[in-house]
Amino acid sequence: MKTMKNLAKLMFMSILTAATTVSFTACTSDDELMTNENWEADKGATRQPMQPERTVLVYMAGKNNLTSTDIDLLEADLNEIKEGSKKLSDKDCILVFVRRYKANDNMETPWLARIWRGEVTDSVSVADMGISMSDARACDPEVMERVMNYAYTKYAATRDYGLVLWGHGSGWLIESDMARTRAYGLDNGNYIGGSGKWMNIPTLNRILQKMPHMRFILCDCCHMMCLEDLYELRNVTDYMIGSPAEIPGQGAPYDTVLPAFFEKESFYSSIIERYHASVKGNLPLSVVKMSEMDHVAQATALALESVKANLGGGYADMTDIIHYGYVDMDYSEHKEEHDFFFDAGDFMSRYASATDYQMWNEALSKAVVMKRIGYNWDTEATWSKIYSDFKMTEEKFHGVSMFVPQNPSKGYYARFNEDIKQMEWHQVVSL
């Protein structure tokens, strides 16, 4: 039985309340799941690793509602990674960092290991890396930095590196409460909700600046293909791959996409095609060449001059603009002020002058080197009530989202209009 887990509405509402849940990733039938006991036994194996050409780390922030006694989505993806690893050569190094609940006692020690020929090998716990168990949340900056430094040092590659961000995602959103910094991850003590800890994108950027430059980052989490995130992370990777929208329960099909991680040049096209096929096309996906993001920011700033003139000092009417996120928990009445993560090009084509839009779209097209449209995406939310107020077409779809300030008297925009100022994007682009 397939189970879809995507509670993005709760994730967004947690900005103002204690509810902090979304789920996104791969699921499978219960009888396919490997038990925790088998994983413990499997981790005992040790292999002498050859020096890899490319090292890819899958960073799995799963101590939240993605792992439970009912269904363990993280373990399902671990099994897919194991299966996919059987197709790799000895020069391909796939690593996993696992932070999750453990059935029965909920106290599994977070660990890092190499997956080699279908087996978990060379496992090391966070304690062995000098990280205190009490501080071992996946979204603590010190934990992430130590884990990544250990992984990319012990398995130093001769060619390049990759990273997969596995977990919850909420784009650029920033939570000021010290207990919950938003954008990636979520690590808490409850299966659903609670006072979880997130990592915001500026913090993620500071950590990745200290790591080897990445060939690619695959975001297997919701809403990460927004211009705000892409600009913040523009200097840490060559390509960013993911979705501007909510991710459906099954997430990336690791058994088929894993070999694509190690293709020398065609990796991103293979990843996105296999991902898109696995969800039968029902998910918008894109690939961004990060070296073009400075040009996109400059073109956006120029194009917004005509947008501002068009708006005459008012707020944009976003009716029928493609949006990829929704804030309100009450689906009984869909309200425009609660829409979020608007398609950047759909907005620009409506409000910029024809000349400015053409110039801007040329810059964006050089950055978005590949995109695949999704006419709907299989979230747990009801499509007809949440995403039926716009028409999704190839012409309107641009593959990336952006935040558009709205009247602060509506919904939660007073806060969002201020929070966006903490992003580097706002230093160049402001509306």
C-alpha positions as CSV (number, residue, x, y, z in Angstrom):
1,M,0.0,0.0,0.0
2,K,1.4,3.4,-1.0
3,T,1.2,6.0,1.7
4,M,1.5,9.8,0.9
5,K,2.9,12.0,3.6
6,N,2.9,15.7,2.9
7,L,1.6,18.0,5.6
8,A,2.9,21.3,4.2
9,K,0.0,23.2,5.6
10,L,1.1,22.3,9.1
11,M,4.7,23.2,8.4
12,F,3.8,26.7,7.3
13,M,1.4,27.2,10.2
14,S,4.2,26.3,12.6
15,I,5.7,29.7,12.0
16,L,3.0,31.1,14.2
17,T,2.1,28.0,16.2
18,A,3.7,24.9,17.7
19,A,2.6,22.6,14.8
20,T,5.6,21.9,12.7
21,T,5.0,19.1,10.2
22,V,5.4,18.2,6.6
23,S,6.5,15.0,5.0
24,F,7.9,14.4,1.7
25,T,10.0,11.3,1.0
26,A,9.9,7.8,-0.4
27,C,7.4,5.2,0.8
28,T,7.0,1.6,0.1
29,S,5.0,-1.4,1.3
30,D,5.4,-2.5,4.9
31,D,6.7,-5.9,3.9
32,E,9.6,-4.3,2.0
33,L,11.0,-2.5,5.1
34,M,14.1,-3.8,6.7
35,T,13.9,-4.0,10.5
36,N,16.1,-1.8,12.7
37,E,17.7,-5.0,14.1
38,N,18.8,-6.0,10.6
39,W,20.3,-2.6,10.0
40,E,22.3,-2.8,13.3
41,A,23.7,-6.2,12.2
42,D,24.4,-5.0,8.7
43,K,26.3,-2.0,9.9
44,G,29.0,-4.2,11.3
45,A,30.6,-4.9,7.9
46,T,33.9,-3.1,7.0
47,R,35.4,-2.7,3.5
48,Q,38.6,-1.1,2.4
49,P,37.4,1.8,0.3
50,M,39.1,2.7,-3.0
51,Q,39.7,6.3,-3.6
52,P,36.5,7.5,-5.2
53,E,36.2,9.8,-8.1
54,R,32.9,11.3,-6.9
55,T,31.7,11.2,-3.3
56,V,28.0,11.8,-2.6
57,L,26.5,12.2,0.9
58,V,22.8,11.7,1.5
59,Y,22.1,13.7,4.7
60,M,19.0,12.2,6.2
61,A,17.3,14.4,8.8
62,G,14.6,12.0,9.9
63,K,14.0,12.4,13.6
64,N,10.5,13.6,13.0
65,N,7.2,12.3,11.5
66,L,9.2,10.7,8.6
67,T,10.0,7.8,10.8
68,S,7.6,6.0,13.1
69,T,6.5,2.6,14.2
70,D,3.7,2.6,11.6
71,I,5.8,3.5,8.5
72,D,9.5,4.4,8.3
73,L,10.0,6.5,5.1
74,L,13.7,6.9,5.9
75,E,14.3,3.2,6.1
76,A,12.4,2.7,2.9
77,D,14.8,5.1,1.1
78,L,17.8,3.4,2.8
79,N,16.6,0.1,1.2
80,E,16.3,1.9,-2.2
81,I,19.8,3.3,-1.8
82,K,21.2,-0.2,-1.0
83,E,19.5,-1.5,-4.1
84,G,20.9,1.3,-6.3
85,S,24.4,0.9,-4.9
86,K,24.6,-2.5,-6.5
87,K,24.8,-0.7,-9.8
88,L,27.8,1.4,-8.9
89,S,31.5,0.9,-9.5
90,D,34.2,0.9,-6.8
91,K,35.0,4.5,-7.9
92,D,31.5,5.7,-6.9
93,C,31.2,6.5,-3.2
94,I,27.7,6.9,-1.7
95,L,27.5,7.8,2.0
96,V,24.5,8.2,4.3
97,F,24.1,10.1,7.5
98,V,21.1,8.8,9.4
99,R,19.3,10.6,12.2
100,R,15.9,9.0,13.0
101,Y,13.7,7.4,15.6
102,K,14.2,3.7,16.3
103,A,11.3,1.4,16.9
104,N,10.6,0.5,20.5
105,D,13.1,2.7,22.3
106,N,13.5,5.8,20.0
107,M,17.2,6.0,20.9
108,E,19.1,5.0,17.8
109,T,22.5,6.7,17.8
110,P,22.9,8.8,14.6
111,W,25.5,7.3,12.3
112,L,27.4,7.8,9.1
113,A,28.2,4.9,6.8
114,R,29.2,4.0,3.2
115,I,26.7,1.9,1.2
116,W,28.7,-0.5,-0.9
117,R,27.3,-3.3,-3.1
118,G,24.0,-3.3,-1.2
119,E,25.6,-3.3,2.2
120,V,26.1,-0.7,5.0
121,T,29.8,-0.6,5.6
122,D,32.4,1.4,7.7
123,S,29.7,2.7,10.0
124,V,30.7,5.4,12.5
125,S,28.5,7.0,15.2
126,V,28.3,10.7,15.9
127,A,29.9,9.9,19.3
128,D,32.9,8.6,17.5
129,M,33.1,11.9,15.7
130,G,33.3,13.7,19.0
131,I,29.6,14.9,19.0
132,S,27.7,14.7,22.3
133,M,24.6,12.7,22.1
134,S,22.6,15.4,23.8
135,D,23.6,17.8,21.0
136,A,23.3,15.4,18.1
137,R,20.3,17.0,16.3
138,A,20.8,16.8,12.5
139,C,19.9,20.4,12.2
140,D,22.4,21.7,14.7
141,P,25.1,23.6,12.7
142,E,28.0,22.0,14.6
143,V,26.6,18.5,14.0
144,M,26.1,19.0,10.3
145,E,29.5,20.6,9.9
146,R,31.3,17.8,11.7
147,V,29.5,15.1,9.9
148,M,30.1,16.6,6.5
149,N,33.7,17.4,7.2
150,Y,34.3,13.8,8.4
151,A,32.5,12.4,5.3
152,Y,34.3,14.5,2.7
153,T,37.7,14.1,4.4
154,K,37.6,10.3,4.9
155,Y,36.2,9.7,1.5
156,A,38.0,12.5,-0.4
157,A,37.2,12.3,-4.1
158,T,39.6,12.7,-7.0
159,R,37.0,14.5,-9.1
160,D,34.1,16.1,-7.3
161,Y,31.3,15.9,-4.7
162,G,27.6,15.8,-4.4
163,L,25.0,16.2,-1.6
164,V,21.4,15.1,-1.1
165,L,19.3,17.0,1.4
166,W,16.7,14.6,2.7
167,G,14.1,15.8,5.1
168,H,11.5,18.5,5.4
169,G,11.8,21.8,3.6
170,S,10.1,25.2,3.7
171,G,12.1,27.2,1.2
172,W,13.6,30.4,2.5
173,L,11.2,30.8,5.5
174,I,13.0,32.0,8.6
175,E,11.7,31.4,12.2
176,S,13.1,33.8,14.8
177,D,12.4,31.5,17.7
178,M,15.8,29.9,18.7
179,A,14.1,26.5,19.2
180,R,12.9,26.4,15.6
181,T,14.9,27.8,12.7
182,R,13.2,27.0,9.5
183,A,14.0,26.0,6.0
184,Y,15.5,22.6,6.1
185,G,15.4,19.5,8.2
186,L,13.3,19.4,11.4
187,D,14.7,17.4,14.2
188,N,12.5,17.0,17.3
189,G,11.4,14.6,20.0
190,N,7.9,13.8,18.6
191,Y,6.7,11.9,15.6
192,I,4.4,14.7,14.6
193,G,4.9,18.3,15.7
194,G,6.6,19.5,18.8
195,S,9.4,22.0,19.4
196,G,11.6,20.9,16.6
197,K,14.8,22.5,15.4
198,W,15.2,23.5,11.7
199,M,18.2,25.0,9.9
200,N,17.7,28.2,7.9
201,I,19.3,28.7,4.5
202,P,21.9,31.3,5.5
203,T,23.2,28.9,8.2
204,L,23.2,26.1,5.7
205,N,25.2,28.3,3.3
206,R,27.8,29.1,5.9
207,I,28.4,25.4,6.6
208,L,28.6,24.5,2.9
209,Q,31.1,27.3,2.3
210,K,33.5,25.3,4.5
211,M,33.0,22.1,2.5
212,P,34.4,21.1,-0.9
213,H,32.6,22.7,-3.7
214,M,29.7,20.5,-4.8
215,R,29.0,19.4,-8.3
216,F,25.3,19.2,-7.4
217,I,22.9,19.4,-4.5
218,L,19.7,17.4,-4.9
219,C,17.0,18.8,-2.6
220,D,14.6,15.9,-1.8
221,C,12.4,18.1,0.3
222,C,9.7,20.6,-0.3
223,H,9.9,24.2,-1.8
224,M,13.7,24.5,-2.2
225,M,13.8,25.7,-5.8
226,C,13.0,29.3,-4.9
227,L,15.1,32.2,-6.2
228,E,15.8,33.2,-2.6
229,D,17.5,29.8,-1.7
230,L,19.2,29.5,-5.1
231,Y,20.8,32.9,-4.7
232,E,21.9,32.3,-1.2
233,L,23.6,29.0,-2.2
234,R,24.9,30.1,-5.5
235,N,28.6,29.8,-4.6
236,V,28.6,26.3,-3.0
237,T,27.5,24.1,-5.9
238,D,27.4,24.0,-9.7
239,Y,23.8,22.8,-9.9
240,M,20.8,22.6,-7.7
241,I,18.1,20.1,-8.4
242,G,14.6,19.9,-6.9
243,S,11.1,21.2,-6.9
244,P,9.5,24.6,-6.2
245,A,6.4,22.7,-4.9
246,E,5.4,20.3,-2.2
247,I,7.0,16.9,-2.7
248,P,4.7,13.8,-2.7
249,G,5.2,11.0,-0.3
250,Q,7.4,8.7,-2.4
251,G,10.2,11.3,-3.0
252,A,13.1,10.4,-5.2
253,P,13.4,6.8,-6.5
254,Y,16.9,6.1,-5.1
255,D,17.1,2.6,-6.6
256,T,17.0,4.2,-10.1
257,V,18.5,7.7,-9.6
258,L,21.5,6.6,-7.5
259,P,23.6,5.5,-10.6
260,A,22.8,8.9,-12.1
261,F,24.5,10.7,-9.2
262,F,27.8,9.4,-10.6
263,E,27.4,10.2,-14.3
264,K,30.2,12.6,-15.2
265,E,28.2,15.2,-17.3
266,S,24.7,14.0,-17.8
267,F,23.9,13.5,-14.1
268,Y,21.3,16.2,-13.7
269,S,19.3,15.3,-16.8
270,S,19.3,11.6,-15.7
271,I,18.3,12.5,-12.2
272,I,15.4,14.7,-13.2
273,E,14.1,12.4,-15.9
274,R,14.1,9.4,-13.6
275,Y,12.5,11.3,-10.7
276,H,9.8,12.8,-13.0
277,A,9.0,9.4,-14.4
278,S,8.7,7.8,-11.0
279,V,5.9,10.2,-10.0
280,K,4.3,9.8,-13.5
281,G,4.9,13.4,-14.2
282,N,2.9,14.7,-11.3
283,L,5.6,16.9,-9.8
284,P,7.3,20.1,-11.2
285,L,11.0,19.7,-11.1
286,S,13.9,21.9,-12.3
287,V,17.7,22.1,-12.5
288,V,19.5,25.5,-12.0
289,K,23.0,26.3,-13.0
290,M,24.1,28.3,-10.0
291,S,26.8,30.4,-11.8
292,E,24.0,32.2,-13.5
293,M,22.2,33.3,-10.4
294,D,24.0,36.7,-10.1
295,H,22.8,37.5,-13.6
296,V,19.2,36.4,-12.7
297,A,19.3,38.7,-9.6
298,Q,20.5,41.6,-11.7
299,A,17.9,41.0,-14.4
300,T,15.2,40.7,-11.7
301,A,16.2,44.0,-10.1
302,L,16.0,45.7,-13.5
303,A,12.7,44.2,-14.5
304,L,11.1,45.0,-11.1
305,E,11.4,48.7,-12.0
306,S,8.7,48.4,-14.5
307,V,6.8,46.1,-12.2
308,K,6.8,48.8,-9.5
309,A,5.7,51.4,-12.0
310,N,2.9,49.1,-13.1
311,L,1.7,48.5,-9.5
312,G,1.8,52.2,-8.7
313,G,2.9,51.7,-5.1
314,G,0.3,49.0,-4.4
315,Y,0.4,45.3,-3.9
316,A,0.2,42.8,-6.8
317,D,-3.1,41.0,-7.4
318,M,-1.9,37.4,-7.6
319,T,-5.2,35.9,-8.8
320,D,-4.5,33.0,-11.2
321,I,-0.7,33.2,-10.7
322,I,0.8,29.7,-10.2
323,H,1.6,29.1,-6.5
324,Y,3.4,26.1,-5.0
325,G,2.7,26.5,-1.3
326,Y,-0.3,27.2,1.0
327,V,-0.3,28.6,4.5
328,D,-3.8,28.2,5.9
329,M,-4.9,25.0,7.6
330,D,-8.6,25.7,6.8
331,Y,-9.3,24.3,3.3
332,S,-13.0,25.2,3.5
333,E,-12.3,28.7,2.0
334,H,-9.3,29.2,-0.2
335,K,-8.0,32.8,0.2
336,E,-5.6,34.5,-2.1
337,E,-3.6,36.1,0.7
338,H,-2.6,32.6,1.9
339,D,-1.0,31.5,-1.3
340,F,2.8,31.2,-1.2
341,F,5.9,30.5,-3.3
342,F,4.6,32.1,-6.6
343,D,6.0,31.0,-9.9
344,A,8.6,33.7,-10.6
345,G,8.0,33.9,-14.4
346,D,4.2,33.8,-14.2
347,F,4.4,36.9,-11.9
348,M,7.0,38.7,-14.1
349,S,5.1,38.1,-17.3
350,R,2.0,39.7,-15.9
351,Y,3.5,42.8,-14.3
352,A,6.8,43.6,-16.0
353,S,6.9,45.4,-19.4
354,A,7.1,43.1,-22.4
355,T,10.7,44.2,-23.1
356,D,11.7,43.8,-19.4
357,Y,10.1,40.4,-19.2
358,Q,11.9,39.2,-22.3
359,M,15.2,40.4,-21.0
360,W,14.5,38.8,-17.6
361,N,13.3,35.5,-19.1
362,E,16.5,35.2,-21.2
363,A,18.6,35.5,-18.0
364,L,16.4,32.9,-16.2
365,S,16.5,30.5,-19.1
366,K,20.3,30.4,-18.9
367,A,20.0,29.5,-15.3
368,V,17.1,27.0,-15.4
369,V,18.9,24.5,-17.7
370,M,16.2,21.9,-17.4
371,K,12.6,21.8,-16.1
372,R,9.7,19.3,-16.1
373,I,6.2,20.5,-15.6
374,G,3.8,19.0,-13.2
375,Y,0.1,19.6,-13.9
376,N,-0.6,18.5,-10.3
377,W,1.4,16.9,-7.6
378,D,0.2,14.2,-5.3
379,T,0.2,15.8,-1.9
380,E,-1.9,14.7,1.0
381,A,-3.8,18.0,0.7
382,T,-6.8,17.9,-1.7
383,W,-5.7,19.3,-5.1
384,S,-9.1,20.6,-6.1
385,K,-9.3,22.8,-3.0
386,I,-5.7,24.0,-2.8
387,Y,-4.2,24.2,-6.3
388,S,-7.2,24.6,-8.6
389,D,-7.3,28.4,-8.8
390,F,-4.6,28.7,-11.5
391,K,-3.9,27.1,-14.9
392,M,-0.7,25.2,-15.2
393,T,0.8,25.5,-18.7
394,E,4.2,25.2,-20.3
395,E,4.2,28.9,-21.0
396,K,3.3,30.0,-17.5
397,F,5.6,27.4,-15.8
398,H,9.2,28.6,-15.2
399,G,10.5,26.0,-12.7
400,V,11.3,28.4,-9.8
401,S,9.4,30.4,-7.3
402,M,9.8,33.7,-5.6
403,F,8.2,35.6,-2.7
404,V,6.0,38.5,-3.7
405,P,5.2,40.9,-0.8
406,Q,1.4,41.2,-0.1
407,N,-0.7,43.6,1.9
408,P,0.5,43.2,5.5
409,S,-3.1,43.4,6.7
410,K,-3.8,40.1,5.1
411,G,-3.0,36.8,6.6
412,Y,0.7,36.5,7.8
413,Y,2.3,38.8,5.3
414,A,3.3,41.4,7.8
415,R,5.8,38.9,9.1
416,F,6.8,37.4,5.8
417,N,7.4,40.9,4.3
418,E,10.0,41.5,7.1
419,D,11.6,38.1,7.2
420,I,12.5,38.2,3.5
421,K,14.9,41.0,4.3
422,Q,17.2,38.6,6.1
423,M,18.0,36.9,2.7
424,E,20.9,38.0,0.5
425,W,18.4,38.0,-2.4
426,H,16.7,41.0,-0.8
427,Q,19.9,43.0,-0.8
428,V,19.8,43.0,-4.6
429,V,16.2,42.4,-5.3
430,S,13.4,44.2,-3.5
431,L,9.8,44.9,-4.5
